[in-house]
Amino acid sequence: MPKGRRCGGAAGAWATEEQGLGQGPAETDNRSETYRDEEHGANASGYAAPATQHPVLSHGAKGRWGGSLPAGWDLYSPEEGGASSSQLTTQPACRVVLGGHQPFSATAEGTLAPAPALAMAVQVPLWHHYLQAIRSREVSRVQDFQRAENVLLTVLERVHALDPRFIVDYSRDLEAFQFALRSSEDPLDMEVPMWVDAEALLIEEPGAAEPGDSPATCRLGIPREAAGMEQWTTDDVFSASSEDNTKCRGHIVPSKVLHVLKDLLVAAIVHCKHHSLLSPGSLNAASLREEQLHLSLLVSSGWRTIRFNIVPVVRRKHRVPALERARLTLGFPEGSLKRITSQGVDLVPASAQHWRISTDYLLTRLLGTLGSLQGHRLDSLSILDRVNHESWRDGGQSDGLTFGHLKTVLLWASVLFPAPEDWAELQGAVYRLLVVLLCCLATRNLPHFLHPECNLLQCGLDLHAIYQRVEGFASQPEASLRIHITHLGRSPPPRIDNGVKALLQLPASDPAYWATAYFDVLLDKFQVFNIQDKDRISAMQSIFHKTKTLGSKES
């Protein structure tokens, strides 16, 4: 088996560069759940045990969550409630329990008062049961991914043997990690690096992108004085410039590269089948399709079929100004953004003639850095992706939000809610994503994380229907979370009234509302604010009173 190919173990060894080498789901399952019933052990009282590492992002003592509370203290959140917008001075904002004594609540004024009874004690475990059901599939999903990936790597090794201009990338740990997180069956990217001196290429940008356009594109030119570029100046991948151009000999054309790669893949598949290098039925050349910007190929892995989008990439050092913005550094581990950009970027086809920076690759690396932070950030993404697949998209049978949409929502939520306490409780963490998602659906605008001027919801979706489903889940999530007959029961009343959509649309009229204080008001509306920081409570109250003033003027 070639060097770098995954092998051995239930899920193989893989980790991100920022996190160090770790083991997949098969290595450890020492999670500590906040709530457990009799089936899963003791601790059903509603007291939270410190969460440790995630089985899919395990990397030794660092752990995914790590950390601990002061001696004698545990988080207490059977309701995961919070201050009602109309009763901010009397209702609890966050609950704690001291050494087994009576639970107390931090009020909006910062004082402690006895906590109410466990009014919602039945609903909270549903979130953890749902998460456990998702985690129970992670090992098999990683195994399926590994088998399918190994099939494709075998084919790509033959492609490299036929044409050394295309090389095989074995460093695909982030893709395996991301595949384990999700439940949806959207296509996966498989990058095929091009063997070229990328730093010697000329980057010719046609001009600044207009507002609302895709990220800036460029052409890849070969300098007239460059040496060792002969293999990229052949007619099958190259378009010559006019003699008047004294600097550029010509350009590497994405559409030509894709056509060459497609022919190579067909020849490689035929060779591998003829020499019994592939399992029967694992791959069929008839499924290979040449799309506008990639090649699409179906690979069978056991009972699961995975579609890969094969993309030729040019890797080079390149500045990413969006990642250098100070505000984005708030929600990510210190120094992680700098490390990500220092490793270079991928240039992928943007059109028949132009290339662009692969933002998907950068966003996946950003997502990987969140796994080293304490809290339920990645768990909240897994839960919403599962709900989206099963409930909002009818088991994948209807169009709707993709994993990429939800990943972008998590990245924005991580910036808007950088405090560890925002992600300490599972239900509250999910609602951090939900309020951002609802706001984006209500305003019909999900800003691209690295290019906020680009709207990711301009894709022909029925946003009104999607909004109704997401709002219904946010108001009464219990129906979607029940996965076992023992979870049946009467659902609590809706968390919100019909007036929340007007509140969600405020950022469309005033971008200043795209801030933590505004989203804290939304969290309070859904009764999951649970923050005791006095400055945040004050800022949230200020925005709340401002919105009430605006509402009274409009009426």
HUWO-V870575 format. One record per backbone hydrogen bond with DSSP energy under -1.0 kcal/mol. NH is the residue of the N-H (numbers start at 1). CO is the residue of the C=O. E is the energy in kcal/mol with one decimal. If there is no record, write none. Layout:
nh = <NH NH>
co = <CO CO>
e = <E E>
This chain:
nh = <5 20 24 27 36 48 73 74 76 87 90 91 93 94 96 97 99 101 104 105 106 107 110 113 115 119 121 124 126 127 129 130 131 132 133 134 135 136 137 138 141 142 143 144 145 146 147 148 149 150 151 152 153 154 155 156 157 158 159 160 161 162 163 166 167 172 176 177 178 179 180 181 182 188 190 192 194 195 196 198 200 202 204 213 218 219 221 222 224 232 233 237 238 239 241 245 249 251 252 253 255 257 258 259 260 261 262 263 264 265 266 267 268 269 270 271 272 273 274 275 276 277 282 287 288 289 291 295 296 297 299 300 301 304 306 308 309 310 311 313 314 316 323 324 330 336 339 340 341 342 344 345 347 348 350 351 355 356 358 359 362 363 364 365 366 367 368 369 370 372 373 376 380 381 382 383 384 385 386 387 388 389 390 391 392 393 395 396 398 406 407 408 409 410 411 412 413 414 415 416 417 422 423 429 430 431 432 433 434 435 436 437 438 439 440 441 442 443 445 448 454 456 458 459 463 466 467 468 469 470 471 472 473 474 475 476 481 482 487 488 495 500 504 505 506 508 509 510 513 514 515 519 520 521 522 523 524 525 526 527 528 537 538 539 540 541 542 543 544 545 546 547 548 549 550 551 552 553 554 555>
co = <2 16 12 24 43 75 70 97 95 84 87 87 106 106 104 74 72 98 96 113 94 111 107 105 103 117 118 120 123 124 125 126 127 128 129 130 131 132 134 135 137 138 139 140 141 142 143 144 145 146 147 148 149 150 151 152 153 154 155 156 157 158 159 163 193 170 172 173 174 175 176 177 178 307 309 311 313 165 194 196 197 221 219 210 355 204 202 250 247 229 230 234 234 251 249 242 222 239 220 237 352 253 254 255 256 257 258 259 260 261 262 263 264 265 266 267 268 269 270 271 273 272 279 284 285 296 294 310 289 308 306 282 304 301 299 297 188 295 190 192 347 345 320 321 327 333 335 336 337 338 341 316 314 356 354 354 218 348 346 357 358 359 360 361 362 363 364 365 366 369 370 423 376 377 378 379 380 381 382 383 384 385 386 387 387 388 389 389 393 402 403 404 405 406 407 408 409 410 411 412 413 419 420 425 426 427 428 429 430 431 432 433 434 435 436 437 438 439 440 454 451 446 455 457 461 462 463 464 465 466 467 468 469 470 471 472 477 478 484 485 475 497 500 501 503 505 506 506 510 511 513 515 516 517 518 519 520 521 522 524 523 533 534 535 536 537 538 539 540 541 542 543 544 545 546 547 548 549 550 551>
e = <-1.9 -1.3 -1.2 -1.8 -1.2 -2.0 -2.2 -1.3 -1.3 -1.6 -1.5 -2.1 -3.0 -1.0 -2.0 -1.4 -3.6 -2.7 -2.0 -3.5 -3.3 -3.1 -1.9 -2.2 -2.1 -2.3 -1.1 -1.3 -1.1 -1.4 -2.7 -2.5 -2.0 -2.5 -2.1 -1.8 -2.7 -2.0 -1.3 -1.4 -2.2 -2.5 -2.4 -2.4 -2.5 -2.7 -2.4 -2.4 -3.0 -2.5 -1.7 -2.0 -2.8 -2.0 -1.6 -2.6 -2.1 -1.3 -1.9 -2.4 -1.7 -2.0 -2.5 -2.0 -2.4 -1.8 -1.5 -2.4 -2.5 -2.5 -1.9 -1.1 -1.2 -2.6 -2.9 -2.9 -2.3 -3.3 -1.6 -1.9 -1.3 -3.1 -2.5 -2.4 -2.5 -2.3 -3.0 -2.6 -2.1 -1.9 -1.7 -1.6 -1.4 -2.2 -2.3 -1.4 -3.2 -2.6 -2.4 -2.3 -1.9 -2.2 -2.5 -1.7 -2.3 -2.5 -2.3 -2.0 -2.1 -2.3 -2.2 -2.1 -2.5 -2.6 -2.2 -2.1 -2.7 -2.3 -2.3 -1.9 -1.5 -3.4 -2.1 -1.7 -1.6 -2.5 -2.2 -2.4 -3.0 -2.4 -2.6 -3.0 -3.6 -1.9 -3.0 -3.0 -3.7 -3.9 -2.4 -1.9 -2.1 -1.9 -1.5 -1.3 -1.3 -2.1 -1.9 -2.3 -2.2 -1.9 -1.5 -2.7 -2.6 -2.8 -3.0 -1.7 -3.4 -2.3 -3.5 -1.2 -1.3 -2.9 -2.2 -1.7 -2.2 -2.6 -1.9 -1.4 -1.1 -1.4 -1.5 -2.0 -2.3 -1.5 -2.3 -2.5 -2.2 -2.4 -1.9 -2.6 -2.8 -2.3 -2.9 -2.9 -1.6 -1.9 -1.5 -1.1 -1.9 -1.9 -2.6 -2.0 -2.0 -2.3 -2.1 -2.3 -2.7 -2.4 -1.2 -2.7 -2.4 -1.4 -1.5 -2.3 -2.2 -1.9 -1.3 -1.2 -2.2 -2.4 -1.1 -2.7 -3.0 -1.9 -2.2 -2.4 -2.7 -2.1 -2.3 -2.5 -2.8 -2.9 -1.1 -1.6 -1.6 -2.1 -2.7 -2.2 -1.7 -2.5 -3.1 -2.1 -2.1 -2.5 -2.3 -2.3 -1.2 -1.2 -2.2 -1.4 -1.3 -1.0 -2.1 -1.1 -1.2 -1.2 -1.2 -1.9 -2.2 -1.9 -2.8 -1.9 -2.3 -1.5 -1.4 -2.4 -2.3 -1.9 -1.6 -1.3 -2.5 -2.2 -2.5 -2.4 -2.6 -2.5 -2.1 -2.1 -2.5 -2.6 -1.8 -2.4 -2.1 -2.1 -2.3 -2.3 -2.2 -1.9 -2.1 -1.6>
